[in-house]
Amino acid sequence: MRECQVWWASPTLTHPGLQDLLSDEERSRAAAYHQMIDRDRSVVSAALLRLVVAHWDYRDPATVIVDRTCPRCARPHGRPTVVDSALHVSLSHSGDRVVVAATEAAPVGVDVEKIQAELDVEALSRSTLAEGEEAPDPVAFLTYWCRKESILKATGDGLSVSLASVVVSAASEPARLLSFEWRPDLVDSAQLYDLHPGADHVAALAVLTADPLDVTEQDGASLLAE
């Protein structure tokens, strides 16, 4: 059975040594944030990605090169790919959580969102939910959002494709892709999982394979400390 590892961390685990693992562009992007917490999330997520790859491939994290070139505009904001590695990777951060997913099985997408009680669910649902999808509260809405976003991150479409074109199971049911207007083939080949990010957050994982997967969630604190 193929493995998919999901690594969790807190942005509070940042330290100066992590900056050395980032590219010049990633350091500039992190420095551009006005809020310290945003800078910390950016640094920890970029560093954790390299540390996870190094842990999997038994290599020095300083040798891990991550390419984020967008295929549409050539700017460095596309889906991350690891040069000279068989790993498919994805990352996300929100609130107090940073997450990296890695697998050799197939393209992968992961998304985490902090639950916000003041979220305007009714307004956001109009552009996010498909007909028949209902979100009575922020938790349900963000469950839909994370499931859909993880699919679009796995395909590489990101938010260039409407979230409403991706239809998933009800928030109260196990995660499953029901339809995707632009990729109907994925209904029988993509797997969705609800993750366990901890209190006040929701998260989801998508892997574009029908083959059985062993999904494990792990604490990335030890990787960051090294």
C-alpha positions in Angstrom: 0.0 0.0 0.0 1.3 3.4 -0.9 1.8 6.0 1.8 0.8 9.6 2.1 2.3 11.5 5.0 0.7 14.6 6.5 2.9 16.7 8.7 1.5 19.3 11.1 3.3 22.2 12.8 2.7 25.5 14.5 4.0 28.8 13.2 5.3 29.5 16.7 8.1 26.9 16.0 9.9 29.3 13.7 13.6 30.1 14.4 16.3 31.9 12.5 17.8 28.7 11.1 14.8 28.0 9.0 15.4 31.0 6.9 18.6 29.4 5.5 16.4 26.7 3.9 14.3 29.1 1.9 14.9 30.4 -1.6 15.6 34.2 -2.1 12.1 34.6 -3.5 10.5 32.8 -0.5 12.5 35.0 2.0 11.3 38.1 0.1 7.7 37.0 0.1 7.8 36.3 3.9 9.4 39.6 4.6 6.7 41.4 2.7 4.0 40.4 5.2 3.1 43.2 7.7 2.1 40.9 10.5 4.6 38.7 12.3 2.3 35.7 12.4 1.9 35.8 8.6 5.7 35.9 8.2 6.1 33.0 10.6 3.5 30.9 8.8 5.2 31.5 5.5 8.7 30.6 6.8 7.6 27.5 8.7 5.5 26.1 5.8 8.4 26.6 3.3 11.0 25.1 5.6 8.8 22.2 6.7 8.2 21.3 3.1 11.9 20.9 2.5 12.4 19.0 5.8 9.6 16.6 5.0 11.2 15.9 1.6 14.6 15.5 3.1 13.2 13.1 5.7 11.5 11.0 3.1 14.4 11.0 0.6 17.2 10.7 3.2 18.9 13.8 2.0 20.2 17.2 3.2 17.3 19.7 3.4 19.6 22.3 2.0 19.7 20.3 -1.3 15.9 20.3 -1.8 14.9 22.6 -4.6 11.2 23.6 -4.8 9.9 25.0 -8.1 6.6 27.1 -7.8 6.6 28.4 -11.4 3.0 28.9 -12.5 2.4 27.2 -15.9 0.0 30.0 -16.9 2.0 33.1 -16.1 5.5 31.9 -15.1 5.3 33.7 -11.8 6.4 31.8 -8.6 3.0 31.1 -7.1 2.1 27.8 -8.7 1.8 24.3 -7.2 5.1 23.4 -5.6 7.1 20.6 -7.3 10.3 19.2 -5.9 13.2 19.0 -8.3 14.9 15.6 -8.6 12.4 13.8 -6.3 9.5 11.3 -7.0 7.4 13.1 -4.3 4.2 15.0 -4.9 3.8 17.7 -2.3 1.3 20.3 -1.1 1.2 22.8 1.7 -1.2 25.1 3.5 -1.4 27.3 6.5 -4.0 29.1 8.5 -4.4 30.4 12.0 -2.2 28.3 14.3 -1.6 25.4 11.9 0.9 24.7 9.1 0.6 21.5 7.1 2.6 19.7 4.4 1.4 16.6 2.6 3.8 14.3 0.6 3.3 11.1 -1.3 4.8 9.2 -4.2 1.4 7.8 -5.2 -0.1 10.7 -7.2 -0.6 14.5 -7.2 -1.8 15.6 -3.8 -3.5 18.7 -2.4 -4.0 19.8 1.2 -5.9 22.7 2.7 -6.4 23.9 6.3 -8.6 26.8 7.5 -9.1 28.4 10.8 -12.7 28.5 12.0 -14.0 32.0 12.2 -17.4 32.5 14.0 -17.9 35.8 12.2 -17.6 34.2 8.7 -20.4 35.4 6.4 -21.4 31.9 5.3 -24.5 33.0 3.4 -22.5 35.4 1.1 -19.6 33.1 0.6 -21.8 30.1 -0.2 -23.2 31.8 -3.3 -19.8 31.5 -5.1 -18.5 28.4 -3.3 -21.3 25.8 -2.9 -23.0 23.9 -5.7 -26.7 23.3 -6.0 -27.7 20.9 -3.2 -24.8 21.8 -1.0 -25.8 23.5 2.3 -23.7 24.9 5.0 -25.6 26.0 8.1 -22.6 27.3 10.0 -18.9 28.2 9.5 -17.6 24.7 10.3 -19.8 23.1 7.7 -18.9 25.8 5.1 -15.1 25.5 5.8 -15.4 21.7 5.5 -16.8 22.1 2.0 -14.1 24.7 1.3 -11.2 22.6 2.4 -12.4 19.5 0.5 -12.9 21.5 -2.7 -9.7 23.5 -2.4 -7.7 20.3 -1.8 -9.0 18.8 -5.0 -8.1 22.0 -7.0 -4.7 22.1 -5.4 -4.1 18.5 -6.4 -5.1 19.1 -10.0 -3.0 22.3 -10.1 -6.0 24.5 -11.0 -6.1 26.4 -7.7 -8.7 29.2 -7.6 -8.6 29.7 -11.3 -11.5 27.2 -11.3 -14.7 27.9 -9.5 -15.1 26.0 -6.2 -18.8 25.6 -7.1 -17.8 23.4 -10.1 -16.4 20.8 -7.6 -19.2 18.9 -5.8 -18.4 17.0 -2.6 -20.3 15.0 0.0 -22.2 16.8 2.7 -20.1 18.2 5.5 -21.6 15.8 8.0 -20.6 12.8 5.8 -17.3 11.2 5.0 -15.3 13.2 2.5 -16.0 12.1 -1.1 -15.8 13.8 -4.6 -19.2 13.5 -6.3 -18.6 15.5 -9.5 -16.2 17.9 -11.1 -17.4 19.8 -14.1 -14.0 20.1 -15.8 -12.5 16.7 -14.7 -15.3 14.1 -14.6 -12.7 11.3 -14.7 -11.6 12.2 -11.1 -14.9 11.0 -9.6 -13.6 7.4 -9.8 -9.9 8.2 -9.3 -9.6 10.9 -6.6 -9.6 10.2 -2.9 -10.7 12.8 -0.3 -9.9 12.7 3.4 -10.9 14.9 6.3 -7.9 15.6 8.5 -7.4 16.3 12.2 -5.7 19.7 12.6 -6.8 20.3 16.1 -9.1 22.7 17.8 -10.6 25.6 15.9 -9.4 24.4 12.5 -10.7 22.1 9.7 -8.6 20.5 7.0 -8.8 18.1 4.0 -6.5 16.1 1.8 -7.0 15.0 -1.8 -4.9 12.4 -3.7 -5.5 11.8 -7.4 -5.4 8.0 -7.3 -7.9 5.2 -6.8 -5.2 2.9 -5.3 -5.3 2.1 -1.6 -3.4 4.7 0.5 -2.1 4.6 4.0 -2.6 8.2 5.2 -0.7 9.1 8.4 -0.7 12.5 10.3 2.5 13.3 12.1 4.0 16.1 14.3 6.5 18.2 12.4 8.0 19.8 15.5 10.9 17.4 15.6 11.8 18.1 12.0 11.8 21.8 12.6 13.9 21.5 15.7 16.6 19.6 13.8 
